[in-house]
Amino acid sequence: MENIAAIQKQKLIDAGLASDHDFAGCSDDEVAHLERLFNVKLPDSFVNYLRVMGKRRDGFYAEASMSYPFDDMRRIAEALLKDVDESLSDTAFVFVERYGCAVLFFETTEGSDPPVYVCQEDDKPSSRVATSFSEWLTVAVDAHIEGCRKLQKMES
């Protein structure tokens, strides 16, 4: 499987928005710890993300929690889903939490590169936002780069 996380990291570096030192990945022990803690087998695409930038990704998605150890995100997701009479399955893994009012998650049983779902504080059920984790990460990086370019143009 192509390491989309490494490709996206390099795109951020090539765009001048980060350096190699702005990223820190998880160790194999930390990945194993997550799998034990949440009693899941994490998909390969997400494990690749963890190994590349799972502990630190300075400047990218800075407004959201998206780093190891992912400890409080499931509780926040469950509270948001409760408002729309939904619940997370035991195999769901929440990987982004934003301001306590939005979360992104995937089902660990949906293959090596699972679809990504969002739940927001808007009284609507969760919905699919990407056909795969790799697609979500690629779109998020591309949007971040484009947003930074627009901001730079406005400032000049």
N, C-alpha and C positions, 0 to 999 in steps of 0.2 A: 504494500500500500504506500502510495506517495505521501510524504510527510507534509501535509498542507500547512501545518503550524510553522514549520521551518521556512516554507516559502513565504508565508504571510509576514513572519518576523523580518525576513530579508527585504520584503517590499517596504516595510516601515523604515528600515535602515536606509535603503536606497532613496527613499523620499526625503531623507534628512530629518526625520521626525524622531529618530532613536539611534542609539548605538548598541553594540553588542552587550555592553555592560548594563543596559537598561532592562535586561531580561534575566530571569533566573528560573530554571526548571526544577521539577521535583525529582527526587531520587527514586529508584525502584522500591526502596523501603517505604517511602512516603506514598507512592501509588498503592502499594500493597496495604498500607495502613488505611487508606480511604476505602478500599474494597472490603476490608474487614469491618471497618466502622459502619459502613452503610449496607453491608451484607449484599454486595452486588459485584458483578464482573463488569468493569468499565470497558466501553467500546474502544477499539484500537485508535480511532481518529481522536478521541478525547485523551487517551493515554499519551499520544504523540504531542498534543497540546500541553499536557501537564509536564512532559519532559523538556519542552522548549521554553514555555513561559508560564508554567503553572503556579509559581511562587511570586514572580514579579514581572510586570509588563509596564514599566513606567511610561506614562504618556498615552497609552492606548486603553480606551474604555476606563479612564480614570474616575469617572463619576459612578462606577458600579463596583460592587464586590464580585470578584471573579478569580479568586486565588485560594490556594491551599491555606487552611484546611477545610473550607466550605462548611464550617460547623453550624451556623445558625440559619442558613438559607432554607433548609427544608421546613423549619418551623414557620418562617415568614410565608413561604408558598402555601402551606396548609391553611394558614389564617386567611390568605387571599382567596383560595379556592372554596373555603367554607362559606364565604359570602355568596357564592353562586351554586351552592349545593353540589360541589365537586370535591374529590379528594385525590391525593397522589397515590399511585400504586406503590407497593413495596419495592418495585424495581425502577422507579423513577429516580433520577439524579438531578438535583437543582444545581446549576453551575454559574448562574448570574443572579444577583440581587441588586436592585437599583432603588435607593431611597426608601425601601420598605413598601413600595407600591407597585413593583413589577418584578417578575422573576422569569428566567428562562430555564427550561429543563428538557431532558430527553428520557426515553425509556431505554434502559440498559439491555433490554431483551429484543430490541428492534434492529439488530445487526451491528456490524463493525463501524458504521457511519450513520447513526440514527437520525431521524427527523428531529427538529427542534420546535418546542412549543413555548408559548408565552402565556402568562397569566398576569393581568393588570388589575389595578384597583378601579375598575370601571363597571363592575357588576355584570360582566360578560364572561361566558365560559372560556376556558383556555382554548387556544387555537394554534394551528401549525404555522410557523413563520419561515421555515426553511425545510427543504427536503432532506437535508443532512447537516451534521455538525460542520463538516468541511465547507459546505455552501454558506452556512451562517457566518463562519469565521472569515471567509473570503469577502463576503458582502460587508461585514462589519469593518474590516480593515480598509477596503476600498472606500467606504463612506467616510471613515475617519480621515484618510488621506485627502479626499476631495474637500471635506469640510475645512481642513487645515489650509489647503491651497486657497480656498475662497476667502478665508479670514486673512491670510497673508496679502491677497490682492486688495482687500478692503483697507488694510492698514498702510499700504504703500501709495 
